Amino acid sequence: MKKFRTFIGCLLVLLTMLCFSGCGGGGSASNTVFYLNHKDGDSFTDLIKKSFEEKAKAGGMQVEFRDAKGDVNMQMDQMKEAIAAKPAAIVLLAVDGTAIVPMVEKANEAGIPIIITNRGLNGGKFLSCMPNEKQAGVMQGEYMAKTLPPNAKVVYLEGEKGFAGSEARWAGFKEACLDKRSDIQLLASTVGNWSTADALKNVTLWTKLFPQIDAVIAANDGMAIGAVQALKDAGRLEGCKVSGVDAVDAALKLIDAGEMSQTVKQDAGDLAAGTYTLAESCMKGNIPTENITVDFTSITKENIDKFRK
């Protein structure tokens, strides 16, 4: 009888522990999403993060934000932390879309949905709310093909090396401009790493090497802004078209002032909304089966009034 009472006592303790574990760990995890940003301080992805945070607060979603500071090893550690916490989903803006894949696969094995936005992944299973990157390049190419004079000479600032979005934007520009107008000459192209400082350095060099530059096409606004500054410093901005991508406020101001010709709006609010929709579905246990695609919009002097705040 004593052994029976001991058995019952142990069983009750075990059941209590299981109930505590189920209500505490599992309950909180199902309401939590980890948001792993590649690098805080990036003007465009900061807009996505801010908008996502606002939607999460309004919707009662608990979000754990982490900043990898551009360090892939730090982001791998943050992925380990997120997987151990067993959240409803992980929103991932990868520092390196290839190096992080093994951690994505570990999340897949753990049954944790991965959601990407703005920055691609080269493996693993994931949901995505992404822009049509090639469309941005096509819009830049169409604008240049339409407005550049005969025998124009242009330079191109690429984004991050190996980054799918950068490659798609270049492909779109080439297809819509260089392949359509054989008279337009590409003088030079280089990786600008999405950086204003890198663009300033590269375009400054190009102004010394090339006596004629009719346009600078940049894969994002940060580089376009650097190009504008370099051209101004060299006294070469007048008559030179500058195009970027993202429609950040600084670029819109330059277009309004006539110092930039075009930006292609990648809607941070729409990307955040789509990402939130996917995360919310995961939180409710309804794993989405379709990804979300966000379109771009070309902005020039002609329609700038619609986009200035």
N, C-alpha and C positions, 0 to 999 in steps of 0.2 A: 504493500500500500504506500509505504514511504517512497519507494522508487517511482511509483505511478505519479504521486504528487510532485516529485522532483521533475519528472518528464513534462507534466502539465505546466509547471512553472517555467521551465526552459522554453517550452513552446510559446507561452504567452509573451515572454521577453522577446523571442525571435519575431513574433507577429507585430509587436509594438515597434521594433526596429524597422521592419519592412514598411509599416505604415508611415513612420516618420520619414523614412527615405523617400517614399513615393510622393508624399505631400510636399516635402521641403524641396529636394533636389529637382525632381521631375517637374513639379508645378512651376517653379520660378524659371527653369530653363525654357519651358514652352512659351513663355512670354518675353524671352530675351533674344535679341539679335546682336551679333557682333559686327561692327563696321570697321574693317581694316583698310585704312587709307594709305596709299603709297607714300604721300608726303604732304603734310599740311603746309600751307603757304603758296601752293599752286593756285593761281587766281581762279581758274575755271573749276577745278575739282573741289575747291573750297566752297564754291557756289552750290555744287551738287550736295556736298555734305551738309551745309547749312539748311538747305531746303528739305533734305531728308530728315534732319533732326527736328525741324518744325513740324513736319507731318507726323513723325513718331510721337512727339509730345501731345499733339492734338488727338492722336488715335490711341494713346495709352500704351504704346509699345516701349518696352525697356530696351535701351540700346547701350552697348559697351563700345565706345570709340577708342581706336588705337591708331597711332601715327608711326609709320615705319621709318620716317625721315629719309626716305630714299635708299634705305639699307635692306637688302634682300635677306640677310641673316636675321636682322631684327624682325622682319615680317614673318620669317619661318617660325621664330619663337612665339610670335603673337598668334600664329595659326595653331601651334601646339596648345597654347593657353585656351584658345577658343574651342578647339575640339574637345579638350578635357572638360570644359564647362557644359558641353552638350546643349548648345542653344537651338532655337527653332531654325535659324539660318545664319550663314556668314555672308555678309556683303564684302566683296573683295575687289579692291583696286590694286592690281599687282604691281610691285616694283619691277619684277622680271617675270614675264608671262611663261617662261620655260622653266626657270629654276624653282618656281613655287609649285609646279605640277605634282611632285611627290606628296606634298602636304595636302593638296587638293584631293588626291586619290585616297589619302588617309581619312579625310572628311567624308568622302564617298563611302568608304568602308564602314564608317561609323553611322551612316545614314543621315548625315547633316547636309542639307541643301546648300550649295554654293551659288551665290548670285553675283554676277559681274556687271559693271557699268563703266563706260568710258575707256577702260584699259582692258585689252584682250588677254586670253589664256590660250596656251598652245597644247593643252591636254587636260585629261580628267573630264568629269561630267559636271555640267553647270547650267544654270539658267542665266539669261542675259537680258538687260535693257541697254541696248547699244544704238549709237547713231549709224546711219548708212555712210560710212567714212568716204567711200569712193564718190558719193554724191557731192561732198564738199569740194573735192578736187575738180570734178566736172563743172561745178558752178564757177569756180575760179577760172578754169580754162575757157569756158564759154564767154565769160566777161572779157578776158584778155583777147580772145580771138575776134570778138566783135569790136573792141575799142582801140586796139593797138594799130599804129600806122604801118604801111608796107615796110618790109625788111627791118622790123623791130628787133632789138637785142634785149634778152631778158636773163635774169639769174634766179635761181630757186634755192630756198632754204628748207631743207628736209627736217622732219621731226627727229624723234629718237631712233637710233639705229636698231633694226630688228623689230621695231614696234609695228604691228599690223596696220594700225590706223594711219601711221605715217606713210607706209608703203601704198596703202589704198588711195590716199589723197594725191600722192605723186602720180599714180597710175591714172587717176581720173583727170588730172590736169594735162598730162601728156596726151591722153586720148582726145580730149575736147579742144586742145589748143595746138600743141606741136604737131600732132598727127593730121590736123585739119588744115593748118597753115604752114606750108613748107618754107615760106619766106621768113618766118620768125626763127631767130637763131638763139639757142640756149648757150650762153657764154660760159656759165659755171653753175655747179650744183654742189652743195655740201651739207653735212649733218649739222644742224643748229641746236639739237637737244632741247627744243621748245624754249630755249633760253634767250632773253633779251640781250644779255651781256655777250653771248656767243654771236648773236646776229649782228650786234654793233661792231664787234671785232671783224667778222667776215665781210660785211658790206663795206666797212672802212677800207679793207684791203682791196676789194673789188673796185672801188672808186679810183684807186691808184693804178690798178692794172688795166681798166677798161675805160676808154674815153667816152664811150656811148653805152648807157644803160637806160632802156626805156621802161622797164618794169622790174620790180622785185616781188616774187610770189613766195609767200611764207606759209608753212603748214599750220601755223597758229598765230594768234594775235601778238603774243609776247615777242616773237621773232620779228613780226611786222613792225612793232613799235621800235625795236632796236634798229631796224632798217631805216625807218623814218629819221631817227636821230642821226645815224651815220650819214645819210644823204644831206640832211640839213647842215651838219658840221662841214661837209665837203662843198656846200653850195650847189648841190646837184638835185635837190628835191623837186624843184619846179620842172614840170613836164615828165616826171617819172611816176608811173603808177605803182602803188603798193597795195598788195592784197594779203589778207590774213584770214584766220578761222577762229571763231568762238563768240564774237560780238561782245567782248568784255567792254566795260564802260569807257576805259581809256581809248580803245579803238574807235568806239562810236563818236567820242569827242573829236578825234583826229579826222574822221570822215566829215563830221559837221563843219570842221575848220578848213576842209579842203586839202588836208595834208596826207590823208590816206584815201585810196580810191574805193576799196571794197573790204568788207568782212563777210564771212559766211556764218550765220548764226547757228550754233549748236545749242539747243535749248536746255540749259542746266535744270530748269524747273521741271521740264517734261521728263528728263532722265531720272531726276529724283523721284518724281511721281510714279513712274513706271517701276523703278527699283523698289519703292515702298509697297506698291501693289503686289509685287512678287513676294516680298518678305512677309507681308500681312497674310497672304494666302498660306504660306509655309507655317506661320504662327498658328493658324487655325487648323492646320493638319491637312490642308488641301494643296498638295504640291502641284504647281502649274505644269502644263504640258507644252505650252507655247511661249516663245520668247517675245520680247517687245522691241520694235524698231522705231527710232525717232528720226524724223526728217530734218534737213537743214533748210535755211532761207538765206538768199543773197541780199545783202544790204549795201546800198550805194548812196550817193548824194541825193538821188532821185526819191528814195523812200526812207531816208534816215529819220524823218520826223515821226514816223510810226514807232520807232524803237528807242528814241531818246527818252529818258525819264524826266 
